[in-house]
């Protein structure tokens, strides 16, 4: 499966199959939340939340690819990511794009 954030793939003629998406809502456990709260006092990177968001993007991408595969897609073009906080310490990540088949 080819994944790109452009609306084309060089040298390929594309047939659009439709919008595909994948999403997840992730959170860290209370211990990580408390540690992050202390970190806000001194500053610096919140590595546990960085890891959480990386995991969430990977899972959302995987789910988007699975949806594209059910349509018989060869690739997903114009991929975008969106995220939103749903509550303190929890975030939703969505990956979406256009599933395409090579002509």
N, CA, C and O atoms as a GROMACS GRO file, in nm:
protein
  412
    1UNK      N    1   0.086  -0.118   0.000
    1UNK     CA    2   0.000   0.000   0.000
    1UNK      C    3   0.090   0.124   0.000
    1UNK      O    4   0.178   0.138   0.085
    2UNK      N    5   0.068   0.211  -0.096
    2UNK     CA    6   0.142   0.336  -0.103
    2UNK      C    7   0.062   0.444  -0.031
    2UNK      O    8  -0.058   0.458  -0.054
    3UNK      N    9   0.129   0.518   0.057
    3UNK     CA   10   0.065   0.627   0.133
    3UNK      C   11   0.140   0.756   0.104
    3UNK      O   12   0.261   0.764   0.127
    4UNK      N   13   0.069   0.857   0.055
    4UNK     CA   14   0.132   0.986   0.024
    4UNK      C   15   0.041   1.100   0.068
    4UNK      O   16  -0.080   1.085   0.080
    5UNK      N   17   0.104   1.214   0.093
    5UNK     CA   18   0.025   1.332   0.129
    5UNK      C   19   0.004   1.426   0.011
    5UNK      O   20  -0.043   1.539   0.028
    6UNK      N   21   0.038   1.379  -0.109
    6UNK     CA   22   0.010   1.454  -0.231
    6UNK      C   23  -0.117   1.399  -0.295
    6UNK      O   24  -0.165   1.292  -0.256
    7UNK      N   25  -0.171   1.471  -0.394
    7UNK     CA   26  -0.293   1.423  -0.458
    7UNK      C   27  -0.262   1.344  -0.586
    7UNK      O   28  -0.351   1.321  -0.668
    8UNK      N   29  -0.138   1.303  -0.602
    8UNK     CA   30  -0.098   1.225  -0.719
    8UNK      C   31   0.018   1.133  -0.679
    8UNK      O   32   0.081   1.152  -0.575
    9UNK      N   33   0.045   1.034  -0.764
    9UNK     CA   34   0.163   0.949  -0.751
    9UNK      C   35   0.230   0.953  -0.887
    9UNK      O   36   0.170   0.914  -0.987
   10UNK      N   37   0.352   1.000  -0.891
   10UNK     CA   38   0.424   1.018  -1.017
   10UNK      C   39   0.421   0.891  -1.101
   10UNK      O   40   0.452   0.782  -1.053
   11UNK      N   41   0.383   0.907  -1.227
   11UNK     CA   42   0.383   0.797  -1.322
   11UNK      C   43   0.262   0.704  -1.313
   11UNK      O   44   0.256   0.604  -1.384
   12UNK      N   45   0.166   0.736  -1.227
   12UNK     CA   46   0.048   0.651  -1.211
   12UNK      C   47  -0.078   0.729  -1.246
   12UNK      O   48  -0.093   0.846  -1.210
   13UNK      N   49  -0.168   0.662  -1.317
   13UNK     CA   50  -0.300   0.717  -1.342
   13UNK      C   51  -0.392   0.657  -1.236
   13UNK      O   52  -0.392   0.536  -1.215
   14UNK      N   53  -0.470   0.741  -1.170
   14UNK     CA   54  -0.545   0.698  -1.053
   14UNK      C   55  -0.696   0.697  -1.076
   14UNK      O   56  -0.751   0.786  -1.141
   15UNK      N   57  -0.759   0.596  -1.021
   15UNK     CA   58  -0.905   0.591  -1.016
   15UNK      C   59  -0.944   0.610  -0.870
   15UNK      O   60  -0.904   0.531  -0.784
   16UNK      N   61  -1.021   0.714  -0.842
   16UNK     CA   62  -1.060   0.745  -0.705
   16UNK      C   63  -1.166   0.645  -0.657
   16UNK      O   64  -1.265   0.620  -0.726
   17UNK      N   65  -1.145   0.589  -0.538
   17UNK     CA   66  -1.240   0.496  -0.480
   17UNK      C   67  -1.324   0.559  -0.370
   17UNK      O   68  -1.437   0.517  -0.345
   18UNK      N   69  -1.269   0.659  -0.305
   18UNK     CA   70  -1.344   0.727  -0.200
   18UNK      C   71  -1.262   0.758  -0.077
   18UNK      O   72  -1.146   0.719  -0.065
   19UNK      N   73  -1.326   0.829   0.013
   19UNK     CA   74  -1.264   0.870   0.139
   19UNK      C   75  -1.247   0.750   0.230
   19UNK      O   76  -1.338   0.668   0.245
   20UNK      N   77  -1.130   0.741   0.292
   20UNK     CA   78  -1.107   0.639   0.395
   20UNK      C   79  -1.051   0.709   0.518
   20UNK      O   80  -0.984   0.812   0.508
   21UNK      N   81  -1.080   0.653   0.634
   21UNK     CA   82  -1.032   0.715   0.756
   21UNK      C   83  -1.009   0.609   0.862
   21UNK      O   84  -1.059   0.496   0.854
   22UNK      N   85  -0.931   0.648   0.960
   22UNK     CA   86  -0.907   0.565   1.077
   22UNK      C   87  -0.891   0.658   1.195
   22UNK      O   88  -0.837   0.768   1.181
   23UNK      N   89  -0.936   0.615   1.311
   23UNK     CA   90  -0.922   0.701   1.428
   23UNK      C   91  -0.904   0.618   1.554
   23UNK      O   92  -0.931   0.498   1.556
   24UNK      N   93  -0.857   0.684   1.657
   24UNK     CA   94  -0.842   0.624   1.789
   24UNK      C   95  -0.846   0.734   1.893
   24UNK      O   96  -0.815   0.850   1.865
   25UNK      N   97  -0.882   0.697   2.013
   25UNK     CA   98  -0.872   0.787   2.128
   25UNK      C   99  -0.778   0.720   2.226
   25UNK      O  100  -0.801   0.606   2.267
   26UNK      N  101  -0.674   0.790   2.263
   26UNK     CA  102  -0.571   0.735   2.350
   26UNK      C  103  -0.559   0.817   2.477
   26UNK      O  104  -0.589   0.936   2.480
   27UNK      N  105  -0.513   0.751   2.583
   27UNK     CA  106  -0.485   0.818   2.709
   27UNK      C  107  -0.368   0.747   2.776
   27UNK      O  108  -0.335   0.633   2.742
   28UNK      N  109  -0.306   0.813   2.870
   28UNK     CA  110  -0.202   0.753   2.953
   28UNK      C  111  -0.259   0.729   3.090
   28UNK      O  112  -0.358   0.791   3.128
   29UNK      N  113  -0.198   0.639   3.165
   29UNK     CA  114  -0.249   0.607   3.298
   29UNK      C  115  -0.221   0.721   3.396
   29UNK      O  116  -0.142   0.811   3.368
   30UNK      N  117  -0.286   0.716   3.509
   30UNK     CA  118  -0.281   0.822   3.609
   30UNK      C  119  -0.139   0.858   3.650
   30UNK      O  120  -0.108   0.976   3.669
   31UNK      N  121  -0.053   0.759   3.666
   31UNK     CA  122   0.086   0.786   3.704
   31UNK      C  123   0.156   0.876   3.605
   31UNK      O  124   0.230   0.966   3.644
   32UNK      N  125   0.132   0.852   3.476
   32UNK     CA  126   0.193   0.937   3.372
   32UNK      C  127   0.133   1.077   3.376
   32UNK      O  128   0.204   1.176   3.354
   33UNK      N  129   0.002   1.086   3.403
   33UNK     CA  130  -0.063   1.218   3.414
   33UNK      C  131  -0.003   1.300   3.528
   33UNK      O  132   0.021   1.420   3.512
   34UNK      N  133   0.020   1.236   3.641
   34UNK     CA  134   0.078   1.307   3.756
   34UNK      C  135   0.219   1.352   3.724
   34UNK      O  136   0.258   1.465   3.755
   35UNK      N  137   0.297   1.263   3.661
   35UNK     CA  138   0.433   1.300   3.621
   35UNK      C  139   0.434   1.416   3.522
   35UNK      O  140   0.519   1.505   3.531
   36UNK      N  141   0.340   1.415   3.429
   36UNK     CA  142   0.332   1.524   3.331
   36UNK      C  143   0.293   1.654   3.399
   36UNK      O  144   0.341   1.761   3.361
   37UNK      N  145   0.205   1.646   3.499
   37UNK     CA  146   0.164   1.767   3.571
   37UNK      C  147   0.284   1.831   3.640
   37UNK      O  148   0.298   1.953   3.639
   38UNK      N  149   0.371   1.750   3.700
   38UNK     CA  150   0.491   1.804   3.763
   38UNK      C  151   0.585   1.863   3.660
   38UNK      O  152   0.652   1.964   3.685
   39UNK      N  153   0.591   1.800   3.544
   39UNK     CA  154   0.679   1.847   3.436
   39UNK      C  155   0.639   1.987   3.389
   39UNK      O  156   0.724   2.065   3.345
   40UNK      N  157   0.510   2.018   3.397
   40UNK     CA  158   0.466   2.151   3.353
   40UNK      C  159   0.521   2.261   3.444
   40UNK      O  160   0.528   2.377   3.403
   41UNK      N  161   0.560   2.225   3.564
   41UNK     CA  162   0.617   2.324   3.656
   41UNK      C  163   0.759   2.363   3.617
   41UNK      O  164   0.799   2.478   3.635
   42UNK      N  165   0.835   2.269   3.562
   42UNK     CA  166   0.975   2.296   3.529
   42UNK      C  167   0.999   2.310   3.379
   42UNK      O  168   1.104   2.358   3.337
   43UNK      N  169   0.902   2.269   3.299
   43UNK     CA  170   0.916   2.280   3.154
   43UNK      C  171   0.984   2.158   3.093
   43UNK      O  172   1.039   2.074   3.164
   44UNK      N  173   0.980   2.151   2.962
   44UNK     CA  174   1.043   2.041   2.890
   44UNK      C  175   0.942   1.956   2.816
   44UNK      O  176   0.821   1.977   2.824
   45UNK      N  177   0.996   1.860   2.745
   45UNK     CA  178   0.912   1.772   2.663
   45UNK      C  179   0.839   1.670   2.750
   45UNK      O  180   0.896   1.613   2.842
   46UNK      N  181   0.713   1.650   2.718
   46UNK     CA  182   0.632   1.548   2.785
   46UNK      C  183   0.644   1.419   2.704
   46UNK      O  184   0.559   1.389   2.620
   47UNK      N  185   0.749   1.344   2.730
   47UNK     CA  186   0.780   1.229   2.645
   47UNK      C  187   0.671   1.122   2.648
   47UNK      O  188   0.647   1.058   2.546
   48UNK      N  189   0.605   1.103   2.761
   48UNK     CA  190   0.500   1.000   2.765
   48UNK      C  191   0.383   1.039   2.674
   48UNK      O  192   0.321   0.953   2.612
   49UNK      N  193   0.352   1.168   2.667
   49UNK     CA  194   0.244   1.213   2.577
   49UNK      C  195   0.290   1.211   2.432
   49UNK      O  196   0.211   1.183   2.342
   50UNK      N  197   0.416   1.240   2.409
   50UNK     CA  198   0.471   1.229   2.274
   50UNK      C  199   0.460   1.085   2.224
   50UNK      O  200   0.419   1.062   2.110
   51UNK      N  201   0.496   0.990   2.310
   51UNK     CA  202   0.484   0.848   2.274
   51UNK      C  203   0.338   0.812   2.250
   51UNK      O  204   0.307   0.739   2.155
   52UNK      N  205   0.248   0.862   2.334
   52UNK     CA  206   0.106   0.833   2.319
   52UNK      C  207   0.055   0.882   2.183
   52UNK      O  208  -0.018   0.810   2.115
   53UNK      N  209   0.094   1.002   2.144
   53UNK     CA  210   0.048   1.057   2.016
   53UNK      C  211   0.108   0.981   1.898
   53UNK      O  212   0.040   0.960   1.798
   54UNK      N  213   0.235   0.940   1.909
   54UNK     CA  214   0.295   0.859   1.802
   54UNK      C  215   0.222   0.726   1.786
   54UNK      O  216   0.196   0.683   1.674
   55UNK      N  217   0.188   0.662   1.899
   55UNK     CA  218   0.113   0.537   1.895
   55UNK      C  219  -0.026   0.559   1.834
   55UNK      O  220  -0.074   0.478   1.756
   56UNK      N  221  -0.089   0.669   1.872
   56UNK     CA  222  -0.223   0.700   1.821
   56UNK      C  223  -0.219   0.724   1.670
   56UNK      O  224  -0.306   0.674   1.598
   57UNK      N  225  -0.120   0.799   1.621
   57UNK     CA  226  -0.109   0.822   1.476
   57UNK      C  227  -0.087   0.691   1.402
   57UNK      O  228  -0.146   0.668   1.296
   58UNK      N  229  -0.002   0.605   1.457
   58UNK     CA  230   0.026   0.476   1.392
   58UNK      C  231  -0.100   0.390   1.387
   58UNK      O  232  -0.127   0.327   1.284
   59UNK      N  233  -0.177   0.387   1.494
   59UNK     CA  234  -0.299   0.306   1.497
   59UNK      C  235  -0.405   0.364   1.403
   59UNK      O  236  -0.473   0.289   1.333
   60UNK      N  237  -0.420   0.496   1.401
   60UNK     CA  238  -0.517   0.559   1.311
   60UNK      C  239  -0.479   0.532   1.166
   60UNK      O  240  -0.566   0.506   1.082
   61UNK      N  241  -0.349   0.539   1.134
   61UNK     CA  242  -0.303   0.511   0.998
   61UNK      C  243  -0.332   0.365   0.961
   61UNK      O  244  -0.379   0.337   0.851
   62UNK      N  245  -0.304   0.274   1.053
   62UNK     CA  246  -0.330   0.131   1.029
   62UNK      C  247  -0.477   0.108   1.000
   62UNK      O  248  -0.511   0.033   0.908
   63UNK      N  249  -0.564   0.170   1.075
   63UNK     CA  250  -0.708   0.153   1.054
   63UNK      C  251  -0.753   0.213   0.921
   63UNK      O  252  -0.841   0.158   0.854
   64UNK      N  253  -0.692   0.325   0.882
   64UNK     CA  254  -0.723   0.386   0.753
   64UNK      C  255  -0.681   0.292   0.639
   64UNK      O  256  -0.756   0.273   0.544
   65UNK      N  257  -0.562   0.235   0.650
   65UNK     CA  258  -0.512   0.142   0.549
   65UNK      C  259  -0.603   0.020   0.539
   65UNK      O  260  -0.633  -0.027   0.429
   66UNK      N  261  -0.646  -0.033   0.653
   66UNK     CA  262  -0.737  -0.148   0.651
   66UNK      C  263  -0.867  -0.116   0.578
   66UNK      O  264  -0.919  -0.200   0.504
   67UNK      N  265  -0.920   0.005   0.599
   67UNK     CA  266  -1.041   0.045   0.529
   67UNK      C  267  -1.016   0.056   0.379
   67UNK      O  268  -1.099   0.016   0.298
   68UNK      N  269  -0.900   0.110   0.342
   68UNK     CA  270  -0.864   0.122   0.200
   68UNK      C  271  -0.850  -0.017   0.136
   68UNK      O  272  -0.892  -0.037   0.022
   69UNK      N  273  -0.792  -0.111   0.209
   69UNK     CA  274  -0.775  -0.246   0.156
   69UNK      C  275  -0.909  -0.314   0.131
   69UNK      O  276  -0.921  -0.392   0.036
   70UNK      N  277  -1.009  -0.285   0.213
   70UNK     CA  278  -1.142  -0.345   0.190
   70UNK      C  279  -1.205  -0.292   0.061
   70UNK      O  280  -1.291  -0.357   0.004
   71UNK      N  281  -1.162  -0.174   0.016
   71UNK     CA  282  -1.211  -0.118  -0.110
   71UNK      C  283  -1.129  -0.167  -0.229
   71UNK      O  284  -1.163  -0.137  -0.344
   72UNK      N  285  -1.022  -0.240  -0.204
   72UNK     CA  286  -0.934  -0.287  -0.311
   72UNK      C  287  -0.836  -0.181  -0.358
   72UNK      O  288  -0.790  -0.185  -0.472
   73UNK      N  289  -0.802  -0.087  -0.272
   73UNK     CA  290  -0.713   0.024  -0.309
   73UNK      C  291  -0.568  -0.022  -0.322
   73UNK      O  292  -0.524  -0.115  -0.255
   74UNK      N  293  -0.497   0.046  -0.411
   74UNK     CA  294  -0.353   0.027  -0.425
   74UNK      C  295  -0.275   0.130  -0.345
   74UNK      O  296  -0.159   0.110  -0.312
   75UNK      N  297  -0.343   0.242  -0.313
   75UNK     CA  298  -0.275   0.352  -0.244
   75UNK      C  299  -0.379   0.442  -0.176
   75UNK      O  300  -0.499   0.434  -0.205
   76UNK      N  301  -0.329   0.526  -0.087
   76UNK     CA  302  -0.411   0.632  -0.030
   76UNK      C  303  -0.335   0.762  -0.054
   76UNK      O  304  -0.219   0.776  -0.015
   77UNK      N  305  -0.402   0.856  -0.119
   77UNK     CA  306  -0.339   0.985  -0.150
   77UNK      C  307  -0.401   1.095  -0.065
   77UNK      O  308  -0.508   1.079  -0.006
   78UNK      N  309  -0.330   1.207  -0.061
   78UNK     CA  310  -0.379   1.326   0.008
   78UNK      C  311  -0.409   1.298   0.156
   78UNK      O  312  -0.510   1.343   0.210
   79UNK      N  313  -0.320   1.222   0.221
   79UNK     CA  314  -0.340   1.185   0.361
   79UNK      C  315  -0.322   1.306   0.451
   79UNK      O  316  -0.230   1.387   0.434
   80UNK      N  317  -0.411   1.317   0.547
   80UNK     CA  318  -0.407   1.424   0.646
   80UNK      C  319  -0.431   1.363   0.784
   80UNK      O  320  -0.489   1.256   0.797
   81UNK      N  321  -0.386   1.434   0.886
   81UNK     CA  322  -0.408   1.395   1.024
   81UNK      C  323  -0.475   1.509   1.098
   81UNK      O  324  -0.448   1.627   1.071
   82UNK      N  325  -0.562   1.474   1.190
   82UNK     CA  326  -0.626   1.573   1.277
   82UNK      C  327  -0.625   1.517   1.418
   82UNK      O  328  -0.634   1.396   1.437
   83UNK      N  329  -0.614   1.605   1.514
   83UNK     CA  330  -0.620   1.560   1.653
   83UNK      C  331  -0.699   1.659   1.735
   83UNK      O  332  -0.708   1.778   1.702
   84UNK      N  333  -0.756   1.608   1.842
   84UNK     CA  334  -0.835   1.692   1.932
   84UNK      C  335  -0.829   1.633   2.071
   84UNK      O  336  -0.823   1.511   2.088
   85UNK      N  337  -0.830   1.719   2.169
   85UNK     CA  338  -0.837   1.676   2.307
   85UNK      C  339  -0.982   1.643   2.339
   85UNK      O  340  -1.071   1.724   2.314
   86UNK      N  341  -1.007   1.525   2.395
   86UNK     CA  342  -1.144   1.489   2.429
   86UNK      C  343  -1.169   1.502   2.579
   86UNK      O  344  -1.284   1.513   2.622
   87UNK      N  345  -1.062   1.502   2.657
   87UNK     CA  346  -1.068   1.528   2.801
   87UNK      C  347  -0.924   1.543   2.849
   87UNK      O  348  -0.831   1.519   2.772
   88UNK      N  349  -0.904   1.581   2.971
   88UNK     CA  350  -0.769   1.598   3.022
   88UNK      C  351  -0.691   1.467   3.010
   88UNK      O  352  -0.732   1.364   3.062
   89UNK      N  353  -0.580   1.472   2.939
   89UNK     CA  354  -0.495   1.355   2.925
   89UNK      C  355  -0.536   1.257   2.818
   89UNK      O  356  -0.475   1.151   2.806
   90UNK      N  357  -0.640   1.287   2.740
   90UNK     CA  358  -0.686   1.197   2.634
   90UNK      C  359  -0.700   1.274   2.504
   90UNK      O  360  -0.748   1.388   2.503
   91UNK      N  361  -0.658   1.211   2.396
   91UNK     CA  362  -0.665   1.277   2.266
   91UNK      C  363  -0.717   1.181   2.160
   91UNK      O  364  -0.690   1.061   2.162
   92UNK      N  365  -0.793   1.238   2.067
   92UNK     CA  366  -0.837   1.163   1.950
   92UNK      C  367  -0.746   1.200   1.835
   92UNK      O  368  -0.711   1.316   1.816
   93UNK      N  369  -0.707   1.099   1.758
   93UNK     CA  370  -0.629   1.122   1.636
   93UNK      C  371  -0.704   1.057   1.522
   93UNK      O  372  -0.749   0.943   1.533
   94UNK      N  373  -0.718   1.130   1.412
   94UNK     CA  374  -0.784   1.077   1.293
   94UNK      C  375  -0.688   1.091   1.175
   94UNK      O  376  -0.626   1.196   1.156
   95UNK      N  377  -0.679   0.985   1.097
   95UNK     CA  378  -0.605   0.987   0.971
   95UNK      C  379  -0.708   0.968   0.861
   95UNK      O  380  -0.796   0.883   0.872
   96UNK      N  381  -0.697   1.048   0.754
   96UNK     CA  382  -0.792   1.034   0.644
   96UNK      C  383  -0.727   1.069   0.512
   96UNK      O  384  -0.630   1.144   0.507
   97UNK      N  385  -0.781   1.013   0.405
   97UNK     CA  386  -0.728   1.037   0.273
   97UNK      C  387  -0.821   0.977   0.169
   97UNK      O  388  -0.931   0.932   0.201
   98UNK      N  389  -0.776   0.977   0.045
   98UNK     CA  390  -0.854   0.923  -0.066
   98UNK      C  391  -0.794   0.791  -0.112
   98UNK      O  392  -0.678   0.786  -0.153
   99UNK      N  393  -0.874   0.686  -0.106
   99UNK     CA  394  -0.830   0.556  -0.155
   99UNK      C  395  -0.834   0.558  -0.307
   99UNK      O  396  -0.930   0.607  -0.367
  100UNK      N  397  -0.729   0.505  -0.370
  100UNK     CA  398  -0.721   0.503  -0.516
  100UNK      C  399  -0.674   0.366  -0.564
  100UNK      O  400  -0.610   0.290  -0.492
  101UNK      N  401  -0.711   0.340  -0.688
  101UNK     CA  402  -0.665   0.217  -0.756
  101UNK      C  403  -0.589   0.262  -0.880
  101UNK      O  404  -0.627   0.361  -0.944
  102UNK      N  405  -0.482   0.191  -0.914
  102UNK     CA  406  -0.405   0.224  -1.034
  102UNK      C  407  -0.478   0.175  -1.156
  102UNK      O  408  -0.530   0.063  -1.158
  103UNK      N  409  -0.483   0.260  -1.260
  103UNK     CA  410  -0.548   0.222  -1.387
  103UNK      C  411  -0.451   0.143  -1.472
  103UNK      O  412  -0.486   0.102  -1.583
   0.00000   0.00000   0.00000
